[in-house]
Structures are given as C-alpha cells and as structure tokens.
Amino acid sequence: MEVFSRAVQIRPPAPSLIESLIPMSNNKKSMFVLPGGRNVMFTFMLVSSLFLLWGFINGMIDVMDKHFQDELGLTKAQSAWVQFAHYLGYFLMSIPAGILATKLGYKGGIIAGLLLVAFGGFLFIPATHVNAMVREGRVSPNMAFVAFLTGVCVIASGLTFLETIANPYTTVLGDLRYAATRINLAQSCNGVGWILGPIVGSLFFYSKDAAGRSTGSETLYIPYVAVAIGVLVLSVIFYFANVPDIKMEDDYHLDDNAPGYSHSIWAHPHFTLAVAAQFFYVAAQAGIFSFFINYMVAEPPPVPASWQTGLESFGNNVGFLREWVKGWFETGADGVLRFSDKGASNLVSVGLIFFLTGRFTGAYILKKFSAHRIVGLYGLMNVIMTLLVFFKLGWLSFACVFLSYFFMSIMFPTIFALGIFGLGARAKKASAYIVMAIMGGAILPKLMGAVADHYDMSRGFIVPMFCFAFVAWYGYSWPKYSKADSLHSVDVGRGH
C-alpha cells in the first residue's frame, strides 16, 4: 500500500516498450511516480482494467435475481442464492488467493485469477443446456439453477484473486499521500463496469421474441462467454506486461523482532474492525443492488403517462435508442402504469451513474479531507437514506435509493485502504481477509429478501440501515484504533 511506501523497494525488470515511452519524472510526490523516479502510470492503467472487469460482472449479477424469480418461480429470498453463490466464491478463495499472491507475486496471481474467471464464464454454456432440459421436463428447475450458480461461484473465485491483489497494489503505485485517491480512481473504473453490466444484462436476461415470449434463458450465457474470451486476451497482455513487485514499508514492525510490537495483523484493531466494516458494507450494498429491480417495479408511486410518451418520443428522435426505450413501462392488472422489469433493469444503470459520480468526486474529496472522516460521513448519510426509504415517502424515497448509491461509492476502497494501513509485507495477507469479508454479501440479501417477502420491499431497507451505522462508527473511530490522525501519518511508538 502506498501508505507503507516511504521506503519502497522494487525488483525492476527492464521497462516494457510502452512504459519506456512514458517520461520519467524527478517529482517523487507525483501520484504515479515511485521514489526512485519511475513512472508507473501504464501499470496503474492496466491494473485498473481489472476493476472494470469485475464491475461489469457484478453489474450483471445484480440484475439476475428477478430473471430467476420469473423463469423458475422463486421467491425473493430464494433468488438471493445468486448472491450467496457469488460471495461464497470470495469466501472460499480469499485465503488461497492471498497465499498464491505471496508466492507468485502480483503478475502471477492476476493471471491465475483471469484464467479462473474465463473457466467460470464457459461453464454457462453447459448450464444453458441444462436449462433447456428443464423446458423439456427432463430435469428439475433446481438443477438448472444450481448449474448457473456453479458458473457464478467459479467466476467469483477468479475475481477473488484479482481483488486480493489489485486493491492493495494500486495503493503502492506512487506517493503515499495519494493512496486513498489512487484506489478510488481505480475503483471508478469498477463503477463504469457496473453501469455497463445491467445494460447488457437487461438485453440478454430479459429479451423477448416477436411473440412477446421471454428468451432470457436461451441468451443468458452470451455475455458470460464474451467475458471469458475477453479475459483470456487480457491474461496474455498481462503475461507480456511489466508488473513490478513492490515491497511495502512495515510501519508497525510486523517483520522485525522489535520489543513491544505484535507480529499478528489481528493485534491491530484498525485492521480487525476494517474486516467487520467491509463485511457489513458489502452486505448492505449487495442487498440494495440485488433488490433494486424489485423495489422499482413495486414501490414507487404510479408513473405519469407523460413519462412513457416522452421517453418513446425521445427514442424516435434518436434512432439508435429506439429499441432501448421500448418496454420501460407496463400497465398492471389494477390499471396503474409502473416500471417494467426491463425499465427497472435500465434504472440500475442510472443508480450506478450516481455511484460512479460519487467515486470521481470522492477521489477529489479524499485529497482534501481525511479518509476516515469521509467514510464516517457517507455512512451516516446512508443511514438517513435507507431510513427514508423504509418510511415509504413516495418519490422522496425513490430518490433516496439513488442517493444511497452515491454515498456507497467510496466505502469499499476507502475501508480497504484504512484497514491495511501500516501493515507492510503483511498487507497481502490482510487484503485476503478483507476480501473474505465480502461474504457479507452472501448473507444480507437473504435476510433482506425475507423481510421483503413478509412485509414489502421498502421495509426490507431497514436491514442495510444497521450495516451503514456500523460503517459510520468505524470511520469516526479509526484514529482511536490506528493511533494515526490520517492515512498520511502513524505514531507507531504508541503501539496498540
């Protein structure tokens, strides 16, 4: 992590052809220049492409629940097995990923992760064949569901390698003052992928034929196979690219025998609490993302007819959007115009635009203000947003769902940076545990779905509200447990 890189040491191979074209700089305080003067902007850009990849995949996952509810007749709680399988992959592979990253280095771990993602993407082909057998009455719907969940879990296992390595790696690629800024910039690429994912998902998961029948079960595999092919190409690029292995500074003396210092990362409460904060944050995020479509089709007030007319008119005036704007709304049995599944799926991308805006503005804000204070403030704001959704206040609650995306934006990367602060060579191991905390996303959607099944989707938002409350507490309490005023400094003499 960059906050550890006061004395960064590199085992540099010869610069790649592309990197040799990037001018060296003598400004050691640049965001992408190492203390030795080497510019690593290209390396940062290449690693940031991984954030785009897993953002795109996560974006598709978030609009998959409603598809299985409709196709297989599942309840909201049952469809949340999609998230469970996804985050189970993270839980199972986090520690192996951390160990392998230590043995293989950054490049080897990244390539291993990409190959595993490709394998998972290709698994959607046999899963589609199993689903076709369901329609023929040869196997049960549960078998098809399990086949798809297997592909989801394997892809997530590969993403675990990428997240365990890429998150801490972005923080060491330059001056320590910009650690939180760099990881948030890289995570902005994640936000772009998350916007594109639901758009692609709506095209393939909720597609219909000329007779109006759903064809989503036949076309669901297409984007995943495309991802598999793309990551194979990306793995070749990484194989030939120069990805330097960087040794991090050990601020807390975990690697020496200095008296009074613990060699265990768990002895440092700012890290231990970061694991818990990440668990609750991802739990809240997964719940809101998973049931966004359910909320949008059931909870907002009736949609004015002028919205439908205006959107279709806009599509007719902008020809290439004509097909995209069709089918956003549908009239229910009660005669009320509401968002359709397709319209709600497209609104996911609107929410993720708020998310991406929060990432970009957050990267700037984190240059000016302490990271832990911003996490605390944004966590508190999301407590308010989810509470207003819970109270069912019409269009105000509708707007608060989108604002919750904005205030979630900087939480994951900034909690990550706060958690591995000062841990030196143990940062890779610590990163594995923080990534393992993503398992929270496997648990809360089921609880949130159960509350929604018993009451309604608005009431389900009470569950993420408590999660955001913990995140806010962690942010405001971080200086107490890290013995540091900010990510820029640490008083290791005070110990833990």
URSUL-V855576 format. One record per residue. N is the residue number from 1. RES is the residue in one small letter. PHI is phi in radians with two decimals (none if undefined). Layout:
BEGIN
n & res & phi
N & RES & PHI
N & RES & PHI
END
This chain:
BEGIN
n & res & phi
1 & m & none
2 & e & -1.12
3 & v & -1.13
4 & f & -1.70
5 & s & -1.67
6 & r & -1.15
7 & a & -2.33
8 & v & -1.15
9 & q & -2.08
10 & i & -2.23
11 & r & -1.78
12 & p & -1.50
13 & p & -1.30
14 & a & -1.08
15 & p & -1.03
16 & s & -1.23
17 & l & -1.02
18 & i & -1.16
19 & e & -1.15
20 & s & -1.19
21 & l & -1.45
22 & i & -1.54
23 & p & -1.12
24 & m & -1.30
25 & s & -2.29
26 & n & -1.61
27 & n & -1.49
28 & k & -1.24
29 & k & -1.68
30 & s & -1.21
31 & m & -1.12
32 & f & -2.13
33 & v & -2.08
34 & l & -1.36
35 & p & -0.94
36 & g & -1.31
37 & g & 1.72
38 & r & -1.48
39 & n & -1.52
40 & v & -2.05
41 & m & -1.09
42 & f & -1.09
43 & t & -1.04
44 & f & -1.06
45 & m & -1.11
46 & l & -1.13
47 & v & -1.15
48 & s & -1.11
49 & s & -1.10
50 & l & -1.16
51 & f & -1.14
52 & l & -1.06
53 & l & -1.07
54 & w & -1.30
55 & g & -1.16
56 & f & -1.08
57 & i & -1.15
58 & n & -1.11
59 & g & -1.10
60 & m & -1.22
61 & i & -1.03
62 & d & -1.19
63 & v & -1.90
64 & m & -1.52
65 & d & -0.97
66 & k & -1.10
67 & h & -1.04
68 & f & -1.26
69 & q & -1.05
70 & d & -1.35
71 & e & -1.30
72 & l & -1.98
73 & g & 1.17
74 & l & -1.59
75 & t & -1.36
76 & k & -1.08
77 & a & -1.13
78 & q & -1.19
79 & s & -1.16
80 & a & -1.19
81 & w & -1.08
82 & v & -1.05
83 & q & -1.15
84 & f & -1.06
85 & a & -1.11
86 & h & -1.09
87 & y & -1.39
88 & l & -1.10
89 & g & -1.03
90 & y & -1.09
91 & f & -1.10
92 & l & -1.24
93 & m & -1.81
94 & s & -1.05
95 & i & -1.16
96 & p & -0.99
97 & a & -1.14
98 & g & -1.13
99 & i & -1.15
100 & l & -1.16
101 & a & -1.09
102 & t & -1.15
103 & k & -1.36
104 & l & -1.61
105 & g & 1.46
106 & y & -1.06
107 & k & -1.09
108 & g & -1.07
109 & g & -1.14
110 & i & -1.13
111 & i & -1.10
112 & a & -1.04
113 & g & -1.12
114 & l & -1.12
115 & l & -1.16
116 & l & -1.22
117 & v & -1.07
118 & a & -1.06
119 & f & -1.05
120 & g & -1.10
121 & g & -1.11
122 & f & -1.21
123 & l & -1.14
124 & f & -1.24
125 & i & -1.19
126 & p & -1.12
127 & a & -1.09
128 & t & -1.16
129 & h & -1.15
130 & v & -1.11
131 & n & -1.12
132 & a & -1.13
133 & m & -1.17
134 & v & -1.10
135 & r & -1.13
136 & e & -1.50
137 & g & 1.36
138 & r & -1.55
139 & v & -2.37
140 & s & -1.43
141 & p & -1.01
142 & n & -1.08
143 & m & -1.15
144 & a & -1.14
145 & f & -1.07
146 & v & -1.12
147 & a & -1.08
148 & f & -1.17
149 & l & -1.13
150 & t & -1.10
151 & g & -1.08
152 & v & -1.05
153 & c & -1.16
154 & v & -1.17
155 & i & -1.05
156 & a & -1.08
157 & s & -1.08
158 & g & -1.17
159 & l & -1.10
160 & t & -1.05
161 & f & -1.02
162 & l & -1.14
163 & e & -1.24
164 & t & -1.07
165 & i & -1.62
166 & a & -1.21
167 & n & -1.04
168 & p & -1.21
169 & y & -1.13
170 & t & -1.09
171 & t & -1.33
172 & v & -1.71
173 & l & -1.51
174 & g & 2.56
175 & d & -1.14
176 & l & -1.11
177 & r & -1.11
178 & y & -1.89
179 & a & -1.04
180 & a & -1.13
181 & t & -1.14
182 & r & -1.13
183 & i & -1.17
184 & n & -1.28
185 & l & -1.11
186 & a & -1.10
187 & q & -1.20
188 & s & -1.14
189 & c & -1.10
190 & n & -1.02
191 & g & -1.12
192 & v & -1.08
193 & g & -1.08
194 & w & -1.18
195 & i & -1.25
196 & l & -1.25
197 & g & -0.98
198 & p & -1.09
199 & i & -1.12
200 & v & -1.15
201 & g & -1.05
202 & s & -1.13
203 & l & -1.24
204 & f & -1.75
205 & f & -1.49
206 & y & -2.09
207 & s & -1.27
208 & k & -2.35
209 & d & -1.53
210 & a & -1.07
211 & a & -1.52
212 & g & 1.49
213 & r & -1.50
214 & s & -1.16
215 & t & -2.06
216 & g & -1.04
217 & s & -1.19
218 & e & -1.50
219 & t & -1.94
220 & l & -1.05
221 & y & -1.26
222 & i & -1.01
223 & p & -1.12
224 & y & -1.28
225 & v & -1.18
226 & a & -1.08
227 & v & -1.08
228 & a & -1.03
229 & i & -1.15
230 & g & -1.09
231 & v & -1.29
232 & l & -1.12
233 & v & -1.10
234 & l & -1.13
235 & s & -1.13
236 & v & -1.15
237 & i & -1.06
238 & f & -1.13
239 & y & -1.05
240 & f & -1.65
241 & a & -1.41
242 & n & -1.62
243 & v & -2.07
244 & p & -1.15
245 & d & -1.53
246 & i & -1.99
247 & k & -1.55
248 & m & -1.59
249 & e & -1.25
250 & d & -1.76
251 & d & -1.18
252 & y & -1.75
253 & h & 1.00
254 & l & -1.27
255 & d & -1.79
256 & d & -2.12
257 & n & -1.86
258 & a & -1.07
259 & p & -1.17
260 & g & 1.56
261 & y & -2.07
262 & s & -1.47
263 & h & -1.56
264 & s & -1.65
265 & i & -1.14
266 & w & -1.29
267 & a & -1.38
268 & h & -1.89
269 & p & -1.10
270 & h & -1.15
271 & f & -1.37
272 & t & -1.00
273 & l & -1.24
274 & a & -1.15
275 & v & -1.05
276 & a & -1.15
277 & a & -1.11
278 & q & -1.17
279 & f & -1.01
280 & f & -1.27
281 & y & -1.12
282 & v & -1.11
283 & a & -1.03
284 & a & -1.16
285 & q & -1.08
286 & a & -1.10
287 & g & -1.11
288 & i & -1.16
289 & f & -1.10
290 & s & -1.15
291 & f & -1.86
292 & f & -1.00
293 & i & -1.12
294 & n & -1.02
295 & y & -1.13
296 & m & -1.20
297 & v & -1.52
298 & a & -2.10
299 & e & -1.75
300 & p & -1.11
301 & p & -1.09
302 & p & -0.93
303 & v & -1.42
304 & p & -1.05
305 & a & -1.05
306 & s & -1.11
307 & w & -1.14
308 & q & -1.13
309 & t & -1.08
310 & g & -1.15
311 & l & -1.17
312 & e & -1.16
313 & s & -1.12
314 & f & -1.08
315 & g & -1.10
316 & n & -1.21
317 & n & -1.38
318 & v & -1.99
319 & g & -0.87
320 & f & -1.24
321 & l & -1.71
322 & r & -1.02
323 & e & -1.28
324 & w & -1.15
325 & v & -1.45
326 & k & -1.28
327 & g & 1.36
328 & w & -1.24
329 & f & -2.18
330 & e & -2.59
331 & t & -1.68
332 & g & -1.37
333 & a & -1.09
334 & d & -1.50
335 & g & 1.41
336 & v & -1.66
337 & l & -1.46
338 & r & -2.38
339 & f & -1.19
340 & s & -1.48
341 & d & -1.02
342 & k & -1.15
343 & g & -1.09
344 & a & -1.14
345 & s & -1.09
346 & n & -1.22
347 & l & -1.18
348 & v & -0.98
349 & s & -1.14
350 & v & -1.13
351 & g & -1.03
352 & l & -1.30
353 & i & -1.17
354 & f & -1.05
355 & f & -1.07
356 & l & -1.16
357 & t & -1.04
358 & g & -1.10
359 & r & -1.13
360 & f & -1.16
361 & t & -1.18
362 & g & -1.13
363 & a & -1.04
364 & y & -1.28
365 & i & -1.07
366 & l & -1.22
367 & k & -1.32
368 & k & -1.80
369 & f & -2.24
370 & s & -1.10
371 & a & -1.07
372 & h & -1.16
373 & r & -1.21
374 & i & -1.17
375 & v & -1.04
376 & g & -1.07
377 & l & -1.13
378 & y & -1.16
379 & g & -1.09
380 & l & -1.12
381 & m & -1.08
382 & n & -1.32
383 & v & -1.05
384 & i & -1.18
385 & m & -1.07
386 & t & -1.19
387 & l & -1.16
388 & l & -1.19
389 & v & -1.16
390 & f & -0.98
391 & f & -1.36
392 & k & 0.96
393 & l & -1.79
394 & g & 1.19
395 & w & -1.17
396 & l & -1.12
397 & s & -1.10
398 & f & -0.97
399 & a & -1.17
400 & c & -1.16
401 & v & -1.07
402 & f & -1.21
403 & l & -1.17
404 & s & -1.11
405 & y & -1.07
406 & f & -1.06
407 & f & -1.39
408 & m & -1.37
409 & s & -0.94
410 & i & -1.65
411 & m & -1.16
412 & f & -1.02
413 & p & -1.15
414 & t & -1.33
415 & i & -1.04
416 & f & -1.04
417 & a & -1.12
418 & l & -1.13
419 & g & -1.26
420 & i & -1.66
421 & f & -0.98
422 & g & 1.35
423 & l & -1.62
424 & g & 0.98
425 & a & -1.13
426 & r & -1.36
427 & a & -1.08
428 & k & -1.11
429 & k & -1.15
430 & a & -1.09
431 & s & -1.06
432 & a & -1.07
433 & y & -1.23
434 & i & -1.19
435 & v & -1.15
436 & m & -1.03
437 & a & -1.10
438 & i & -1.04
439 & m & -0.95
440 & g & -0.97
441 & g & -1.21
442 & a & -1.49
443 & i & -1.72
444 & l & -1.14
445 & p & -0.98
446 & k & -1.18
447 & l & -1.19
448 & m & -1.11
449 & g & -1.14
450 & a & -1.13
451 & v & -1.11
452 & a & -1.15
453 & d & -1.12
454 & h & -1.41
455 & y & -1.99
456 & d & -2.78
457 & m & -1.17
458 & s & -1.09
459 & r & -1.14
460 & g & -1.09
461 & f & -1.26
462 & i & -1.18
463 & v & -1.20
464 & p & -1.13
465 & m & -1.03
466 & f & -1.18
467 & c & -1.14
468 & f & -1.15
469 & a & -1.09
470 & f & -1.17
471 & v & -1.06
472 & a & -1.08
473 & w & -1.09
474 & y & -1.07
475 & g & -1.02
476 & y & -1.25
477 & s & -1.65
478 & w & -0.96
479 & p & -1.04
480 & k & -1.09
481 & y & -1.60
482 & s & -1.67
483 & k & 1.00
484 & a & -2.38
485 & d & -1.35
486 & s & -2.87
487 & l & -1.18
488 & h & -1.50
489 & s & -2.65
490 & v & -2.57
491 & d & -1.75
492 & v & -1.23
493 & g & -1.14
494 & r & -1.46
495 & g & 1.12
496 & h & -2.25
END
